[in-house]
Amino acid sequence: MNIIKNVLICGIGAIGSIYADKIQRYDSQSLRILVDKERLNRYLANPTIFNGRELNFNYILPDNSDFKADLIIIATKFEGLKDALNNIKNFVKEDTIILSLLNGVTSEWLIAEKYGREKLLYSYFIGHSAVREGRKIIHDDVNTIVYGSENSDDIENVERVKEYFERARINYSIPDDILHSLWLKFMLNVAANQTTAILGLTFGELLENTRAMAFVRNVLKEVQAIAKAEGVKNPETMIDETVEHLHTMIPEGKTSMLQDVEAGRKTEVDMFAGTVIELGLKHHIETPYNTVLKELVDIIYEKQQLEKNKLLLV
């Protein structure tokens, strides 16, 4: 079994920074952070401040050909995934493993399409939301990478990642059914992120609001029906599992999408409601709640952009 040594991270936002920091402290010489020229100049001039500490990484540009990665961790926003997949090309070798920590259920399909299913392990981040303000990120270190494969041929790659995570002291979990777990995370994001982003609720406020939680359950029913149509096992338990997980979140915590809305950033609504709507059409399942959610999030963003443009004209 070839052990993992060289690691490439693409995306050092709220989630990517958590693991860039951990791996940097474990073995800085074998870590590279993939950036384009614009980001390189920006990060060198204005480094990430993670929990009050300035992070200075070994950055690498997409056209570099001197570094090959045993493990690639993609932690961009969904809108940056296409560029990320193009930019990692030079660093992929025969036995490279690719993990995507993006929210949603579609990034793995795109990775497999471009680099082959054999290089992919299904994965996602679970933990408390980081708070991001510009280049400053605060996180309480409650985090786990959940990963695995439904394919027995991937056992060696699962073990390679496990061995590396244990060396680097990265929290991980390998569920018995990674696809069920992946869709549970998707359900949580679709229901909680979008609802809280529109209503401006923390996790605690969402759980205390009976009408909001009734709305969340209706959103979850749409995703549950699609998960069943996609062949996910045991879909009947998924709504209760998702609500149970909501109760483990910090009451004053905010979802990443609510933070994006508050900061006027583009959200991941296309990856959440957009995917639900698209798969609903594929399987002839109606998705009225997600259709409304997508419209409302898009309206909020358009309103913010119009307000920004007006300020620029003043």
Secondary structure, DSSP 8 states (H G I E B T S, - for coil): ------EEEE--STTHHHHHHHHHHHHGGGEEEE--HHHHHHHHHS-EEETTEEE---EE-TT--S--EEEEEE---GGGHHHHHHHTGGGEEEEEEEEE--SSSSHHHHHHHHH-GGGEEEEEEEE---EEETTEEE--S-EEEEEE-S-GGGHHHHHHHHHHHHHHT--EE--S-HHHHHHHHHHHIIIIIHHHHHHT--HHHHHH-HHHHHHHHHHHHHHHHHHHHTT-S-GGGHHHHHHHHHTTS-TT---HHHHHHHHT---STTTTHHHHHHHHHHHT---HHHHHHHHHHHHHHHHHHHHHHHHHH-
